[in-house]
Each structure stands twice: as C-alpha cells, then as structure tokens.
Amino acid sequence: MPTAYVLLNTEIGAENQVLKALRSIDGIEEVHNLWGVYDIIANVKAGNMEELKYIIGDRIEKVGKINSKLTMIVT
C-alpha cells in the first residue's frame, strides 16, 4: 500500500481551514499541526501509486491556501 507524508506551508492564519479540508479527503489517514518550518503534516495512503499521485497532486492542491508542499514517499 503506497504511503507518503506531505509537509505543507499554508497562508498565514489558514492552518485550521486547511486542516479541516484535508481531513475530509479520502486517503488522508492523519493530519497534524506542526511548529517549525512547516505548518501541517499529512499521512496519505492509497491502493496504488496512481491513486497516491492523484490525492497528492490533485485533491490536496484543490484545498487552496497552500504556499508550498514537500512530499516524502515511504519505501
């Protein structure tokens, strides 16, 4: 089962809005606020790599208010 951790930087003050939107996306197992360089970490799991790419590249991007994203795929 492909798994990835996605680190996100949001617009200032948008952290809770982005967290709430991410929690509603199928395939996102966990979402947490962070202190430090990144604002949010999301644990994403999918049935295959294509689905994982879709969740990260399309569904998360459509949330909006995200300034940058770093994806780490678990091997």
trRosetta pair geometry for C-beta under 8 A, 3 or more apart (Angstrom, degrees):
i j d omega theta_ij theta_ji phi_ij phi_ji
1 45 5.7 19 151 -169 116 105
1 46 7.2 167 -174 73 78 36
1 47 6.9 -48 -129 -116 81 32
2 45 7.1 154 89 -152 53 53
2 46 5.2 -19 70 60 102 90
2 47 7.8 7 28 84 93 17
2 48 6.4 57 3 -178 123 17
2 49 5.2 134 -66 -84 160 58
2 51 7.6 152 54 67 125 90
2 52 4.4 -84 111 -43 133 147
2 73 7.0 -32 -167 -155 97 106
2 74 7.9 150 -168 56 51 84
3 43 7.1 -12 -168 -174 101 85
3 44 6.9 155 -157 85 52 56
3 45 5.0 -14 -103 -100 81 79
3 46 8.0 175 -81 20 40 66
3 52 7.9 -123 -74 -116 12 133
3 73 7.4 131 87 -160 48 59
3 74 4.3 -12 84 38 100 127
4 43 7.9 165 86 -155 43 43
4 44 4.8 -12 61 60 88 106
4 52 6.0 117 -6 -172 120 120
4 56 6.4 -16 79 -70 152 138
4 71 5.5 -2 177 -170 133 94
4 72 6.3 155 -161 80 77 45
4 73 4.6 -39 -98 -101 98 58
4 74 6.4 -156 -89 -2 37 79
5 41 6.1 -10 -174 -170 101 102
5 42 7.1 155 -158 78 52 47
5 43 5.9 -22 -103 -100 73 62
5 44 7.5 175 -89 18 22 80
5 71 7.6 156 82 -155 46 48
5 72 4.8 -10 59 61 92 103
5 74 7.1 80 -12 -48 88 98
6 41 7.1 151 77 -157 48 51
6 42 4.6 -14 58 58 100 99
6 44 6.0 41 -11 -12 113 121
6 56 6.0 -179 -84 -126 138 103
6 60 6.5 -79 148 -121 166 167
6 69 6.1 -15 -173 -166 102 101
6 70 7.2 157 -158 79 52 48
6 71 5.1 -14 -106 -103 81 74
6 72 7.6 -171 -78 24 37 67
7 34 7.7 -18 -140 10 92 159
7 37 8.0 24 168 98 136 97
7 38 4.1 -71 -178 -122 106 164
7 40 7.3 154 -157 84 45 53
7 41 5.6 -19 -100 -101 67 76
7 69 7.1 149 80 -158 54 48
7 70 4.3 -7 57 57 105 100
7 71 7.9 -156 24 -70 69 31
7 72 7.5 43 -9 -5 100 104
8 18 6.9 -151 122 154 147 146
8 38 6.3 100 58 -168 32 106
8 39 6.0 -59 99 61 76 91
8 40 4.4 -14 58 62 107 101
8 41 7.6 -177 17 -80 79 29
8 42 7.0 36 -12 -5 118 107
8 60 7.7 -141 -84 -180 132 123
8 66 5.4 -64 -161 -139 116 110
8 68 7.3 163 -154 86 49 52
8 69 5.4 -9 -104 -105 74 75
8 70 8.0 -155 -67 25 36 67
9 37 7.8 -66 -80 149 111 65
9 38 5.8 -105 -66 -131 73 62
9 39 5.5 106 -127 2 42 104
9 66 7.1 108 76 -167 51 65
9 67 4.6 -56 104 64 100 104
9 68 4.5 23 38 47 115 90
9 69 7.7 -132 24 -62 72 42
10 14 4.5 -138 159 81 120 101
10 15 5.3 163 54 -83 146 57
10 18 4.9 -136 -104 -8 140 154
10 39 4.8 -90 15 73 93 158
10 40 6.5 56 -28 -5 114 117
10 65 5.5 24 -161 138 95 91
10 66 5.8 -50 -105 -105 65 52
10 67 6.5 135 -148 3 11 90
11 14 4.3 56 65 4 89 134
11 65 4.6 -88 16 -161 112 82
11 66 7.8 -85 -17 -61 77 15
11 67 6.2 129 -66 -44 58 103
14 17 5.0 -62 -164 48 70 115
14 18 5.5 68 138 -25 92 104
14 65 3.9 -139 173 172 158 136
15 18 6.0 -63 -149 39 26 107
15 19 6.2 29 155 -22 65 108
15 33 6.1 59 169 -117 129 105
15 39 5.2 -131 -107 174 107 123
15 40 6.5 168 -147 -55 85 106
16 19 5.5 -49 -144 34 34 116
16 20 6.4 35 158 -20 65 104
17 20 6.0 -54 -151 34 28 110
17 21 6.5 25 153 -15 63 108
17 65 6.3 34 91 58 122 164
18 21 5.7 -57 -147 39 33 110
18 22 6.2 33 156 -20 67 108
18 39 7.7 67 65 111 144 127
18 40 6.1 -126 109 -28 123 160
18 63 5.8 80 -138 149 77 131
18 65 5.6 -134 -68 89 106 114
18 66 6.4 116 -126 -71 137 87
19 22 5.9 -59 -147 37 27 110
19 23 6.4 29 156 -23 63 107
19 31 5.5 157 -146 133 75 128
19 33 6.6 -34 -80 -62 139 85
19 40 6.2 -161 -80 -116 81 130
20 23 5.9 -54 -152 30 29 113
20 24 7.2 24 153 -18 60 106
21 24 6.1 -63 -161 31 34 109
21 25 7.4 39 147 -31 64 101
21 63 4.4 135 118 -140 139 103
21 64 8.0 -24 114 42 178 78
22 25 5.8 -50 -159 15 43 115
22 28 5.5 -134 170 162 83 169
22 31 4.7 129 106 -101 126 154
22 40 7.2 153 -2 166 161 146
22 42 5.5 -114 -177 -100 140 134
22 60 7.0 28 -111 -120 95 84
22 63 6.3 1 -64 -102 73 153
23 28 6.9 -122 -109 99 27 126
23 31 5.5 -114 -70 30 78 137
25 28 4.6 62 79 2 99 121
25 55 6.7 123 157 -153 124 97
25 59 5.1 121 -144 156 131 131
25 60 7.1 -15 -74 -74 177 65
25 63 7.9 -69 -46 -69 132 112
26 55 7.9 -115 89 -108 65 117
27 44 5.7 25 141 -159 94 83
27 45 6.1 -153 -164 69 66 52
27 46 5.2 15 -143 -82 122 81
27 51 7.0 -161 -109 152 144 104
27 52 7.6 -177 -175 -105 134 53
27 55 4.5 -107 100 -104 149 151
27 59 7.6 112 52 57 127 160
28 31 6.1 23 159 -51 122 106
28 42 5.3 -42 -146 -173 112 116
28 43 7.1 116 -165 74 61 53
28 44 5.5 -35 -101 -100 63 74
28 55 7.1 175 -52 -179 81 128
29 43 4.5 -54 63 99 103 105
29 44 7.0 175 7 -103 85 18
29 45 5.3 44 -36 6 122 110
30 42 7.0 171 90 -152 55 47
30 43 4.2 31 46 29 94 117
31 40 6.4 -5 -170 -172 92 109
31 41 7.3 173 -148 88 47 48
31 42 4.8 -6 -103 -105 82 82
31 43 7.6 -136 -63 21 46 70
32 40 7.0 157 81 -153 42 62
32 41 5.3 -8 57 56 92 91
33 39 6.9 -46 -148 170 69 65
33 40 6.2 -43 -108 -98 42 68
34 38 5.2 30 71 92 145 83
34 39 6.0 153 52 174 89 13
34 40 6.3 -168 8 -80 96 15
34 41 5.6 80 -47 -16 125 97
38 41 6.7 83 113 -63 134 79
38 70 7.2 -99 -88 30 135 116
42 60 7.3 -176 58 -110 161 129
44 52 6.4 119 128 -144 116 83
44 55 5.5 166 -162 112 130 137
44 56 6.2 156 86 -67 175 93
45 52 7.8 -53 -167 -99 21 99
46 49 7.5 125 88 -94 125 15
46 51 3.8 -179 -179 103 127 106
46 52 3.9 -157 32 -65 139 71
46 54 7.8 134 -128 47 153 92
46 55 5.9 -161 -71 -2 127 134
47 51 5.3 52 46 28 81 157
48 51 5.2 95 56 11 71 103
48 52 7.1 -130 103 -6 37 91
49 52 5.3 -53 -146 36 37 115
49 53 6.3 39 155 -20 68 103
50 53 5.8 -52 -149 36 31 111
50 54 6.4 33 151 -21 63 105
51 54 5.5 -52 -149 34 33 115
51 55 6.5 34 154 -20 66 102
52 55 5.9 -53 -150 34 31 109
52 56 6.3 16 158 -6 65 111
52 73 7.5 81 149 -118 146 109
53 56 6.1 -65 -143 47 28 102
53 57 5.3 1 170 3 69 124
54 57 6.4 -61 -119 52 18 95
54 58 5.2 -27 -168 26 61 122
54 59 6.7 58 139 -14 71 100
55 58 7.3 -44 -89 52 7 82
55 59 4.9 -33 -147 35 48 128
55 60 6.6 58 151 -23 62 96
56 59 7.6 16 -24 49 13 87
56 60 5.5 -12 -147 15 36 131
56 69 7.8 153 -175 159 92 141
56 71 5.6 55 -164 -107 145 141
57 60 7.5 54 -5 43 9 97
57 61 6.3 -6 169 -16 36 126
58 61 6.0 -64 -143 36 17 111
58 62 6.5 14 161 -20 58 110
59 62 6.0 -59 -152 31 27 111
59 63 7.6 45 148 -37 58 90
60 63 5.8 -32 -168 -2 43 117
60 66 7.2 32 155 -27 88 169
60 69 7.0 110 127 -120 133 150
61 66 7.2 -114 -125 55 43 135
63 66 6.2 66 78 -25 106 119
66 69 6.1 28 160 -57 128 103
